[in-house]
Each structure stands twice: as C-alpha cells, then as structure tokens.
Amino acid sequence: MNTECEKIGKVPAWALAVVLPVATMVTLGLALGSVADFANAMVIVLTDGAMAMLVLASAGGYGWAVLRFFRTEQSPRLLCLATAVGMGFWMLSTAVLLVGSLADGLLTMYLWWPVIGVGVVLAAVQSRRTLQTLKPPGKSTLASILWVLPAIAVGLWLAAAIMPPGWFGNLTMDSYDVLEYHLQLPREYYNAGSITTLNHNVYSHYPLGTEMLFLLGMCLRGGSYEGMYLAKLMVGMFGLVMMVGVLGSTDLKPVPRRASVVLLATAPWAIYLSGLAMVEPAQFCYLALGLLWLRRWLTKPVVKSAVIIGAMLGAACAVKYLSVALVAGPVLAVMLIASMVRWRRIAHVALSGGVAIMLFSPWLIRNTIATGNPVFPLAMGLFGQGHFSDESAARWNNGHAPSYHPPVPEPADYIPPERQPSRSERFLAFVSGQKFYETQPATGSLILLTCLAIILMLVRLRETGAWYWAVLGVLVIQLFVWMFFTRDMPARFIALAIVPLSLLASGGLGQLTVKNPLCKTIATLLLVSAGAWGLMSSWNYFHDPAQQDPRMRVVLPGPTMLIGESRAFYLPAGTVYATVFDEHPLAGILRRSDSPDEVANEVRRMGITHVFVSWLEIDRLSHSYGWPAEMSAKRLRETFADWEVVEELSKDRPIFTYYTLRK
C-alpha cells in the first residue's frame, strides 16, 4: 500500500497535525448533536482529559522504572513504552487497593496527587534522552490519510465518554453493570474512606483492577460524581496504550502494523466499551501487549520476554476473572504447545504463569481473608461459599452455569422454556449479527477479513510465521471457552476476540500487498471498507431511539431502601440495596415478623424513610436468577399496603412504586 502511495506523492506532517484533530472534533460535535453539548464536552475533555493524560504519564514513569530491568537493547522503544504504561496502571491500581484496605482516611486528593506527581517526574527524568533524540516528522506517504479513520473513532469514543454514566449503553443493558458495581463500588469505597468487604454487593469480591483506577480518579477530583468523567476517560487510555504498542511493534511489517491499528481503533466493540466505565478495554490492552511480546519470545525465547508476557497476563487477570480463561489461559496454552519441540522453553511457560499469578495475587489474598475462598464467588464447592447462604450459592451457581438451570427458587407461575437455542445457533447468530445479538456491536467485516487471512495462511503455509498460528490458536481457545463454558454465550464476553481477529486480519492484508499492484489496491479498499463499516456501526449507538430507563429518573430525596433495583450510583449515599445474589436486609426482617407495623418500625430504626420497589425488575429476576420467596411481590404489596405512595409508574403492568413511611 505504501509503495503505491509513494508514487502518488507525500503529505506534509503539518497537514496531518491539522486534519486528524479536526476530524476528531467534527465527529465529536456531530455525535453530540448541538453546539451547547459540544462546548460542555470540551470543558470535560480539557480538564478531566488532561488529568487522565497525567495519570497515563505517571503510570509510564512508575512502569518504566520496573520494565527497564526486563527489556533488551533490541526491544522496540514504543512497545516498551506502552508496556511500561500498562504495568504502571497495574501498580497504581494495586497501590490504591493496598492503601485503601490497610488504612482509613487516605482515599484523598492530598495523598494521591503527590503520588501522580512523582510518577510524572519519573516519566520526565527517564525519557529525557529519548526526547532529546526526537526529530520533527517530515512528509508522510499518502497512506497516512488512513489515520483519519482512527481519528474519527477517537471522536466517537469521546462523545460516549463524556455522557453521564448509565446513559450510553442502556440499549444493551450494559449500563446496568456500570451503575450497579463498576462505578458504584468505587463510590462506596470513596464515601467510606476505605476499601472494605461489602456483603450486599457480591461484585465487590471480583478483581477490581480497573475500578481501583476509577477510585483513584474520584480521589484526584475530590468526589465520586466529580470523578466519574475522569474514570470513564481513563478507560480510553487503555485503548491509546494498545494502539501505541501495536504501532511500535517493529517486529511486524509496516502494513500489518498500521492495519492492526486501524482495525482495532474502528472496531465497534472497542469504541462502544471504551465509552462506558467497563473493564474490557483494559483486557484488550493487556491481551494485545501480551501477544506482541509473545511474538518476540517465539522468535527469540529469553527469560525477560517470558516475564513481561506473564506480567501482562497477570494484569489482565487483576481486571476480571474471565481473563483467566480468555487471556492468560489461551496465551499460556499456545506457549506450552510451542514448547513441545523445545523442552527448555517449558520453564519459561512456568515462569510466565508464576508472574501472572503474582500480579493476580493481591485479589486472591483479599478474597481469602474476607471469605476463605480466594476466587469467591467462584469455585464455592471447592473453597467455600463465604457469606452466601445455601440459597444464594445455588442462585449464583445456577445463574452462571454453562447449561440451562431454573431460577432459585422457582416462582409459582414459572414455565420452563420449551427449547433453548443451541450453541451453534448462538454462534451463527453472533457471527451474522442476527436474532440474539442484534443490539451488539457489529463484527462482520472483521470476521470476513479474518477468514480471508486464514485462507491465505493455509495457501502460503511455509511463508506464514509461527506467531500468526499462535494468535489463531488463542482465538480458537477463546471461542471454545465462550461457546461451552459461559451461560447463554454473552456477546460481551467474546469481545476480547477483536484483538486476535484484528491481528490476523491485518496479517492477511499484509500478505495481499506482497502480490501485484491490483492486490495492493484490493487490500487498501478492504481495510478502508472495514474501518468505515465499523465507524458507521458505532455511529448508530448515538442515534438510537432507546431512552433511559424511567426508573432511573425518579428523585429520591430521603434515606431510601431499594427493593428489586440495585443500580444505586445516582442515589443518595447510605441508600440500602443488595444484588439479587446477596441477602437483602428486608428479607431478614420479613422472616422475623409478619406484622406490617413491626416491619415498618425495624425499617425506621435503620434510618430509612423511603422505599423504592421495582416490580418490573422483581418479575424479571424471579424468572431468571431467582428471587427470595419472603420478598415476593404479593408479600411486599401486603407489607406496604398502608404506606403513602409518593410516585408510581404503571403502563400495561406495574413498573415501580415509591413509598414513604406512614406517619
């Protein structure tokens, strides 16, 4: 592609420096839809965005101080820089966990701004020689115009990131997780001044590597709501680090390297999830960096590369349990397979696994202390069920089992589905974007390019390097785990596949460019088409008619107890709630008393003046995971029959009722 463009002409560096930011800003304005929204967005970008860049620089400073002992002279500079930032993010996250868990009152800007400042100073000192050798870029080939596609993607990401949490993503219910725990848990920790066990929210026992960075953002901004935009923007920083790492991996040829950046940046999954306060972008980043270092290890297996691979895998596991099966497991598996012919490499595989466990261990230790189970709420049959009752444990296990299980307990009107879609039907639906996954970001163009790449790999078997087969192996393992070990094969769980898909697809495009000029033109058109299709698919998320859930627009002025609802992020501090898997405080009260007056007195003694009941959510949970029998809708209506109704929403059926305690 570049050779052909060189014949056409050059593009001045200043032109790109103007065109790319303009493309980003125009996209941002068009996505938001008004001048006023654009102006508000720019305030957030220039303040919280600048802070996010400082956190990134600080992470790089701390990470480089460690990585410098494991890199070699031949290691690509930009890849090392991206890896250092990824490592630094883990270090900052773990520092927040340790400080917040071991001391009270230290989740404050007065501690964490100096911490960030020291990291920035370290970054400046360690990069001074590199900065001195930098030269202003000259003219670029016309192929550089392809960077307009990632620039547009950045505009879409910013448009989503500056929306209030819970708005963007409501279409697919991913906003539920954001408001229930991704941002709610850091908010509770910040308000409490420490990181403690929260038995009303089981997700507090998950690895919360990214959420610790959200908590850091709240500390830096001096409040949970003040820091929520900084938290969302920091998610996008992982995407930036991933792009720099891929672009700087000089082991890859120029065409596959640049094509990978375009495909990853414009992938609808990447844009969509980076606009939410979700953890998947961190997984994307660590998986991509791990695979890039795997390429170096396959070429020249040295201990230092094995250590760095393990560090990236461990950092991914510290972000989400699922990374064990979809990131660390697949990469270690292909390393082990590659070691079959050279047995000395097996020690490297063991070393990578050991380093991964070491970086994952703070969360394992925390859970062991809190529940006795290092991976709670997983493996409860092996390690114990912590604070869960037998019913809660059964509800969790049934609700997360690979095969279908009825809710716990079964409601009286429960009717089992006549037929569940098969795994093959769900897989085909995901690939084609039909039926079960119609609301999920499109991946069709990326999948088609990957299929083309696999065909070229088979045709040119001898010319295909071992790394591409390793990446294909990671993809196959990911698909296998997703299809056979996840409940209903959630589309978001396999979003991680965009990393191996993009790397494989770009490799296929690179193979096309070594042919005749016609093939080079075809490769360019395929890349532009795939990027444009991804951007158009992402654009649809800003103009969908779906509106915010009406339950989230209710103003709750007093100390409130939520029943059925657990999205507490926008509700007053001290709001009482519990996830469907944890015991609700009202459940214990109702077991002890049948008298509505006694129930009201106990609720009043808790300091609660208002009760919000989401009938729609209770019905959904009753027929999916399960809902406690003592808190059935019938029992709740009897209990609250004499309470004053503040607000109620009912259409074809009751949606919610907001009560206040009778005088």
C-alpha positions in Angstrom: 0.0 0.0 0.0 2.8 2.4 0.9 4.8 1.8 -2.2 1.8 2.7 -4.4 1.1 5.8 -2.4 4.7 6.9 -2.6 4.3 7.1 -6.4 1.4 9.5 -5.9 3.0 11.9 -3.5 3.7 13.0 0.0 1.6 14.5 2.7 3.2 17.2 4.9 3.3 16.4 8.6 1.6 19.7 9.4 -1.4 18.7 7.3 -1.9 15.5 9.3 -1.4 17.5 12.5 -4.4 19.7 11.4 -6.6 17.2 9.7 -6.6 14.5 12.4 -7.7 16.7 15.4 -10.3 18.4 13.1 -11.7 15.0 12.2 -11.9 14.1 15.9 -13.6 17.4 16.9 -16.1 17.4 14.0 -17.1 13.8 14.8 -17.5 14.7 18.5 -19.7 17.6 17.7 -21.9 15.7 15.2 -22.3 12.8 17.6 -23.4 15.0 20.4 -25.8 16.9 18.1 -25.6 20.5 19.4 -23.2 23.4 19.9 -24.0 23.6 23.7 -23.3 19.9 24.2 -20.0 20.2 22.2 -19.0 23.2 24.4 -19.7 21.2 27.6 -17.8 18.3 26.2 -14.8 20.4 25.5 -14.7 21.5 29.1 -14.6 17.9 30.3 -12.0 17.0 27.6 -9.7 19.8 28.5 -10.0 19.3 32.3 -10.6 15.6 33.0 -8.9 14.6 29.8 -5.8 16.5 30.8 -5.9 14.7 34.2 -6.3 11.4 32.5 -3.1 12.1 30.5 -1.3 12.9 33.7 -2.3 9.6 35.2 -1.1 7.9 32.0 2.3 9.7 32.2 2.6 8.8 35.9 1.8 5.2 35.1 4.5 5.2 32.5 7.0 6.7 35.0 6.4 4.0 37.6 6.1 1.2 35.0 9.3 2.1 33.2 11.2 2.1 36.5 10.4 -1.6 36.7 10.4 -2.6 33.0 13.8 -1.2 32.3 15.3 -4.2 34.1 13.5 -6.7 31.8 13.8 -5.1 28.4 16.7 -5.8 26.0 18.5 -3.5 23.7 16.7 -4.8 20.7 13.2 -4.3 22.2 11.1 -1.8 20.2 11.0 1.5 22.1 7.3 2.3 21.6 6.3 -1.3 22.5 8.4 -1.0 25.7 6.8 2.4 26.4 3.2 1.0 26.0 4.1 -2.0 28.2 5.5 0.3 30.9 2.3 2.3 31.0 0.3 -0.9 31.2 2.5 -2.1 34.0 2.2 1.3 35.7 -1.6 1.1 35.6 -1.4 -2.2 37.5 1.0 -0.6 40.0 -1.3 2.4 40.7 -4.3 0.2 40.9 -2.6 -2.2 43.4 -1.4 0.8 45.4 -4.9 2.1 45.8 -6.1 -1.3 46.8 -3.4 -1.7 49.5 -3.6 1.8 50.9 -7.4 1.8 50.9 -7.6 -1.7 52.5 -4.9 -1.1 55.2 -5.7 2.4 56.3 -8.7 4.7 56.8 -8.9 8.3 55.5 -6.2 8.0 52.8 -8.5 8.0 49.8 -8.0 11.7 49.3 -6.5 14.0 46.7 -3.9 15.2 49.3 -2.2 11.8 49.1 -2.8 10.8 45.5 -2.0 13.9 43.6 1.6 13.8 45.1 1.7 10.1 44.0 0.7 11.1 40.5 3.2 14.0 40.5 6.1 11.7 41.5 5.2 9.4 38.6 5.1 12.3 36.2 8.6 13.4 37.4 9.9 9.9 37.0 8.5 9.8 33.4 10.1 13.1 32.6 13.5 12.1 34.0 13.6 8.7 32.4 12.5 9.9 29.0 14.8 12.9 28.8 17.3 11.2 26.5 14.6 9.9 24.2 13.1 13.4 24.0 16.4 14.9 23.1 16.8 12.5 20.1 13.3 13.1 18.7 13.1 14.8 15.4 10.1 16.6 13.9 8.4 14.3 11.4 8.9 15.1 7.8 6.5 14.3 5.0 4.4 11.1 5.1 3.1 9.0 2.4 -0.5 9.4 1.2 -1.3 6.2 3.0 -1.2 8.3 6.2 -4.6 9.6 5.3 -5.8 6.2 6.7 -5.2 7.7 10.2 -8.4 9.8 9.7 -10.3 6.6 10.5 -8.8 6.2 14.0 -9.2 10.0 14.5 -13.0 9.6 13.8 -13.0 6.7 16.2 -11.5 8.9 18.9 -14.3 11.4 18.3 -16.9 8.7 18.8 -15.2 7.5 21.9 -15.0 11.0 23.4 -18.7 11.5 22.7 -19.6 8.4 24.6 -17.1 9.0 27.4 -18.5 12.5 28.3 -22.1 11.2 28.5 -23.3 10.7 32.1 -22.6 7.1 33.2 -25.6 4.8 32.6 -26.9 6.7 29.6 -24.7 5.4 26.8 -25.0 1.6 26.8 -28.6 1.5 28.1 -29.7 -0.2 24.8 -27.9 -3.4 25.7 -28.3 -3.2 29.4 -24.5 -2.8 29.9 -25.3 0.4 31.8 -26.8 -1.9 34.5 -23.3 -3.2 35.4 -21.9 0.3 35.3 -24.4 1.7 37.8 -24.6 -1.5 40.0 -20.9 -2.0 40.6 -18.3 -0.7 38.1 -18.8 2.9 39.4 -20.9 2.2 42.5 -18.3 0.2 44.3 -15.6 2.9 43.9 -18.2 5.4 45.1 -18.9 3.4 48.2 -15.2 3.0 49.0 -14.6 6.7 48.5 -17.5 7.7 50.7 -16.4 5.2 53.4 -12.8 6.4 53.2 -11.5 2.8 52.9 -11.9 -0.4 50.9 -13.9 -2.9 53.0 -15.9 -6.0 52.4 -19.4 -5.2 51.0 -21.6 -8.2 51.6 -24.6 -6.5 50.0 -22.7 -6.4 46.7 -21.1 -9.7 45.6 -19.2 -7.9 42.8 -17.0 -6.3 45.4 -15.3 -9.7 45.6 -14.3 -9.6 41.9 -10.9 -8.5 40.8 -11.3 -4.7 40.6 -8.1 -3.6 38.9 -9.9 -1.1 36.7 -12.3 0.0 39.4 -9.3 0.9 41.6 -8.3 3.4 38.8 -11.9 4.7 38.9 -11.5 5.2 42.7 -8.2 6.9 42.0 -10.0 9.3 39.7 -12.6 10.0 42.4 -9.7 10.8 44.8 -8.0 13.1 42.4 -11.2 15.0 41.6 -12.4 15.1 45.3 -15.7 13.3 44.8 -17.4 10.4 43.3 -19.6 12.4 40.9 -16.8 14.8 40.2 -14.5 11.9 39.3 -16.9 9.9 37.1 -15.9 11.5 33.8 -12.2 11.1 34.7 -12.9 7.4 35.4 -14.6 7.0 32.0 -11.8 8.8 30.2 -9.2 6.6 31.9 -10.8 3.6 30.3 -10.0 5.0 26.9 -6.4 5.4 27.9 -6.0 1.7 27.7 -7.1 1.9 24.1 -4.4 4.5 23.4 -1.8 2.4 25.1 -2.8 -0.6 23.0 -2.6 1.4 19.7 0.9 2.7 20.6 2.1 -0.8 21.5 0.9 -2.2 18.2 2.3 0.7 16.2 5.6 0.4 17.9 6.0 -3.4 17.5 8.6 -3.2 14.8 8.8 -7.0 14.6 5.6 -6.7 12.5 5.9 -5.4 8.9 4.7 -1.8 8.4 1.4 -2.8 6.6 0.1 -5.3 9.1 1.2 -2.9 11.9 -0.7 0.0 10.6 -3.7 -2.1 9.5 -3.9 -3.5 13.0 -4.2 0.0 14.5 -6.9 0.9 12.1 -8.9 -2.2 12.7 -8.6 -2.1 16.4 -9.4 1.6 16.7 -12.5 1.3 14.5 -13.8 -2.0 15.9 -17.4 -1.2 17.2 -16.7 -3.2 20.3 -13.6 -1.1 21.1 -15.5 2.2 20.6 -18.6 1.1 22.5 -16.9 -0.4 25.5 -14.4 2.5 25.8 -17.3 4.9 26.1 -18.6 3.0 29.2 -17.0 2.6 32.6 -16.2 -1.0 31.8 -13.2 -3.2 32.2 -12.9 -4.8 28.8 -10.7 -2.1 27.2 -8.1 -3.0 29.8 -8.4 -6.6 28.8 -7.9 -5.7 25.2 -4.8 -3.7 26.0 -3.1 -6.4 28.1 -4.0 -9.2 25.7 -2.6 -7.2 22.7 0.6 -6.4 24.6 1.0 -10.0 25.7 0.6 -11.2 22.2 3.1 -8.7 20.9 5.7 -9.9 23.4 4.8 -13.5 22.6 5.9 -12.8 19.0 9.3 -11.7 20.4 9.5 -14.8 22.6 8.7 -17.1 19.7 11.5 -15.6 17.7 14.0 -15.5 20.5 12.9 -17.2 23.7 14.5 -15.3 26.6 13.6 -15.1 30.2 12.9 -11.3 30.1 10.3 -11.7 27.4 8.6 -14.5 29.4 8.5 -12.3 32.5 6.9 -9.5 30.5 4.3 -11.8 29.0 3.4 -13.1 32.5 3.1 -9.5 33.8 0.6 -8.6 31.0 -1.4 -11.8 31.6 -1.4 -11.2 35.4 -2.5 -7.6 35.0 -5.4 -8.8 32.8 -6.5 -11.3 35.5 -6.4 -8.5 38.1 -9.0 -6.7 35.9 -11.6 -9.6 35.6 -11.9 -13.2 36.5 -12.8 -14.1 32.9 -9.3 -13.1 31.8 -8.0 -16.3 33.4 -9.9 -18.3 30.8 -9.9 -15.9 27.8 -6.5 -14.1 28.2 -4.0 -15.9 30.4 -5.2 -19.5 29.7 -5.1 -19.2 25.8 -1.7 -17.4 25.7 -0.1 -19.9 28.1 -1.6 -22.8 26.2 0.0 -21.7 22.9 3.3 -21.1 24.7 3.2 -24.6 26.0 2.3 -26.0 22.6 5.2 -24.1 21.1 7.5 -25.5 23.8 6.7 -29.1 22.9 9.5 -29.2 20.4 12.0 -27.4 22.6 11.5 -28.6 26.2 13.8 -26.0 27.7 11.1 -23.4 26.9 8.6 -25.1 29.3 10.5 -23.4 32.2 9.7 -20.1 30.5 6.0 -21.0 30.4 6.0 -21.8 34.1 7.8 -18.5 34.7 5.1 -16.6 32.8 2.4 -18.4 34.7 4.1 -17.7 38.0 4.5 -14.0 37.3 0.8 -13.8 36.2 -0.3 -15.4 39.5 1.9 -13.0 41.4 0.2 -9.9 39.8 -3.2 -11.5 40.3 -2.4 -12.5 43.9 -3.5 -9.3 45.7 -7.1 -10.0 44.8 -6.7 -13.7 45.7 -5.3 -12.8 49.1 -8.0 -10.2 49.7 -10.8 -12.7 49.0 -9.1 -15.4 51.1 -9.0 -13.0 54.1 -12.6 -11.9 53.6 -14.3 -15.1 52.6 -11.9 -18.0 52.9 -12.3 -18.5 49.1 -9.5 -16.9 47.0 -11.8 -16.8 43.9 -15.1 -16.1 45.6 -17.9 -16.3 44.3 -16.4 -18.9 42.0 -15.4 -22.5 43.0 -17.7 -22.4 46.1 -17.9 -26.1 46.2 -14.1 -26.4 46.5 -13.2 -23.4 48.6 -16.4 -22.5 50.4 -19.3 -20.1 49.9 -18.2 -17.2 52.2 -21.2 -15.2 53.4 -23.6 -16.7 50.9 -26.5 -18.8 52.3 -27.2 -22.1 50.6 -29.9 -20.4 48.5 -27.7 -17.6 47.4 -24.9 -20.0 46.5 -27.4 -22.1 44.5 -28.8 -19.0 42.8 -25.3 -17.9 41.8 -24.2 -21.3 40.6 -27.4 -21.9 38.6 -27.3 -18.4 37.1 -23.8 -18.8 35.9 -23.7 -22.5 34.9 -22.9 -23.2 31.2 -26.1 -25.1 30.7 -29.6 -24.0 31.5 -30.9 -24.2 35.1 -34.2 -22.9 36.5 -34.2 -19.9 38.9 -33.7 -20.4 42.7 -36.4 -20.6 44.0 -38.8 -21.3 41.1 -41.8 -18.9 41.2 -45.3 -20.4 41.2 -46.0 -19.2 37.7 -42.7 -20.3 36.2 -42.8 -22.1 32.9 -39.5 -23.6 31.7 -38.7 -22.6 28.1 -39.6 -25.3 25.6 -36.3 -25.1 23.8 -33.1 -23.2 24.4 -31.1 -22.0 21.4 -28.2 -24.4 20.7 -24.6 -23.2 21.0 -24.2 -23.5 17.2 -27.3 -21.3 16.7 -26.0 -18.7 19.1 -22.6 -18.7 17.4 -24.1 -18.3 13.9 -26.3 -15.5 15.2 -23.3 -13.7 16.7 -21.3 -14.0 13.5 -24.1 -12.8 11.3 -25.3 -10.2 13.8 -28.9 -11.5 13.8 -31.5 -12.5 16.3 -30.0 -13.0 19.8 -27.2 -10.4 19.2 -29.0 -7.8 17.1 -28.2 -5.0 19.6 -24.5 -5.8 19.9 -21.7 -4.0 18.0 -21.2 -5.5 14.6 -18.1 -7.6 13.9 -19.0 -9.0 10.5 -16.4 -7.1 8.4 -13.6 -8.1 10.9 -14.7 -11.7 10.8 -14.7 -11.8 7.0 -11.2 -10.3 6.8 -10.0 -12.9 9.3 -11.5 -15.7 7.3 -9.6 -14.3 4.3 -6.4 -14.2 6.3 -6.8 -17.8 7.4 -7.3 -18.9 3.8 -4.1 -17.1 2.8 -2.3 -18.6 5.8 -3.2 -22.1 4.5 -2.4 -21.3 0.9 1.0 -19.8 1.9 1.7 -22.3 4.7 5.5 -22.0 4.6 5.6 -18.2 4.5 3.2 -17.9 7.5 5.2 -17.2 10.7 4.6 -19.2 13.9 3.2 -16.1 15.6 0.1 -15.9 13.4 -0.6 -19.6 14.1 -0.3 -18.8 17.8 -2.7 -15.9 17.5 -5.1 -18.2 15.7 -4.7 -20.7 18.5 -5.6 -18.0 21.1 -8.7 -17.1 19.0 -9.8 -20.8 18.8 -9.4 -21.3 22.5 -11.4 -18.1 23.3 -14.2 -19.2 21.0 -14.2 -22.7 22.6 -14.4 -21.3 26.2 -17.1 -18.8 25.2 -19.2 -21.4 23.5 -19.0 -24.2 26.0 -18.4 -22.6 29.4 -20.4 -19.4 29.5 -24.1 -19.1 30.2 -26.1 -18.2 27.0 -22.8 -17.1 25.4 -23.0 -13.4 26.2 -21.7 -11.4 23.3 -19.6 -9.0 25.5 -17.6 -11.9 26.8 -16.2 -12.7 23.4 -15.5 -9.0 22.6 -11.9 -9.9 23.6 -11.7 -11.7 20.3 -11.4 -8.4 18.4 -7.7 -8.4 19.4 -6.7 -11.7 17.7 -9.2 -11.0 14.9 -7.6 -7.7 14.1 -4.1 -9.0 14.2 -5.0 -12.0 12.0 -6.9 -9.8 9.5 -4.1 -7.3 9.3 -1.7 -10.1 8.6 -3.9 -11.3 5.8 -3.9 -7.8 4.3 -0.2 -7.7 4.6 0.1 -10.9 2.6 -2.1 -9.4 -0.1 0.3 -6.4 -0.5 3.2 -8.6 -1.5 1.4 -9.6 -4.7 0.8 -7.4 -7.7 -0.4 -3.8 -7.6 -4.0 -4.9 -8.1 -3.8 -7.0 -4.8 -2.4 -4.0 -3.0 -5.3 -1.8 -4.2 -7.8 -4.5 -3.1 -6.1 -4.7 0.3 -6.3 -0.9 0.8 -10.0 -0.9 -0.2 -10.8 -3.8 2.2 -9.1 -2.0 5.0 -10.9 1.3 4.4 -14.2 -0.5 3.9 -13.8 -2.5 7.2 -12.8 0.7 9.1 -15.7 2.7 7.6 -18.2 0.0 8.3 -17.0 -0.2 12.0 -17.4 3.6 12.3 -20.9 3.6 10.8 -22.0 0.7 13.0 -20.7 2.6 16.1 -22.4 5.8 14.9 -25.8 4.1 15.2 -25.4 3.9 19.0 -25.6 7.7 19.2 -28.9 7.9 17.3 -30.9 5.0 18.6 -34.4 5.9 19.8 -34.0 3.9 23.1 -34.3 6.2 26.1 -33.0 6.0 29.6 -34.8 3.6 31.9 -37.7 5.6 33.6 -36.8 4.0 37.0 -33.6 6.0 36.9 -35.3 9.4 36.6 -37.1 9.2 39.9 -35.8 11.7 42.5 -35.3 10.0 45.9 -34.8 12.8 48.4 -34.6 10.8 51.6 -32.7 7.8 53.0 -34.0 5.1 50.7 -34.2 1.3 50.6 -34.2 -0.2 47.1 -36.0 -3.4 46.5 -35.5 -5.2 43.2 -33.3 -2.4 42.0 -29.6 -2.4 42.7 -28.3 0.5 40.4 -27.5 2.8 43.3 -24.9 5.0 41.7 -27.1 8.1 41.4 -28.9 7.6 44.7 -28.0 9.3 48.0 -25.1 7.9 50.0 -26.3 5.4 52.5 -29.0 4.0 50.2 -29.7 0.4 51.3 -29.7 -2.1 48.5 -28.5 -5.6 47.7 -27.8 -7.5 44.5 -30.0 -10.4 43.6 -27.3 -12.8 44.9 -26.9 -11.2 48.3 -29.4 -11.3 51.1 -31.4 -8.1 51.3 -31.8 -6.6 54.8 -35.6 -6.6 54.3 -35.6 -10.3 53.7 -34.3 -11.0 57.3 -36.9 -8.5 58.7 -39.8 -10.3 56.9 -38.6 -13.7 58.1 -38.7 -12.4 61.7 -42.0 -10.6 61.5 -45.4 -10.9 59.8 -46.7 -7.6 61.2 -46.5 -4.7 58.8 -46.2 -2.4 61.8 -43.2 -4.3 63.1 -41.6 -4.3 59.7 -42.1 -0.5 59.4 -40.6 0.0 62.9 -37.5 -2.1 62.0 -37.1 -0.2 58.7 -37.4 3.1 60.6 -34.7 2.0 63.1 -32.4 1.6 60.1 -32.8 5.3 59.4 -34.8 4.6 56.2 -37.7 6.9 55.4 -38.5 5.9 51.8 -38.8 2.5 50.0 -38.5 2.1 46.2 -39.9 -1.1 44.8 -39.2 -2.1 41.2 -41.9 -4.5 40.3 -40.7 -5.0 36.8 -37.2 -5.9 38.0 -38.6 -8.3 40.6 -40.5 -10.1 37.9 -37.5 -10.3 35.6 -35.2 -11.6 38.4 -37.8 -14.1 39.6 -37.9 -15.7 36.2 -34.1 -15.6 35.5 -31.8 -15.9 38.5 -34.5 -16.2 41.2 -35.9 -14.0 43.9 -36.3 -14.7 47.7 -39.8 -16.1 48.5 -40.1 -14.0 51.6 -39.9 -10.9 49.4 -42.4 -12.0 46.8 -44.3 -9.2 45.0 -47.5 -10.3 46.8 -45.8 -10.2 50.3 -44.4 -6.8 49.5 -47.7 -5.3 48.4 -49.3 -6.6 51.7 -46.5 -5.1 53.8 -46.6 -1.7 52.1 -50.4 -1.6 51.7 -50.8 1.3 54.2 -47.7 3.2 53.2 -48.0 6.5 51.4 -47.3 6.3 47.7 -45.0 9.2 46.6 -44.8 8.2 42.9 -45.9 5.2 40.8 -45.4 4.2 37.2 -47.8 1.7 35.6 -48.4 1.0 31.9 -49.6 -2.4 30.9 -48.3 -3.6 34.3 -46.8 -2.0 37.4 -43.2 -0.8 36.8 -42.3 0.7 40.1 -43.8 2.3 43.3 -42.0 4.8 45.5 -43.3 4.7 49.1 -42.7 6.8 52.2 -43.2 5.5 55.7 -46.7 6.4 57.1 -46.7 8.9 59.9 
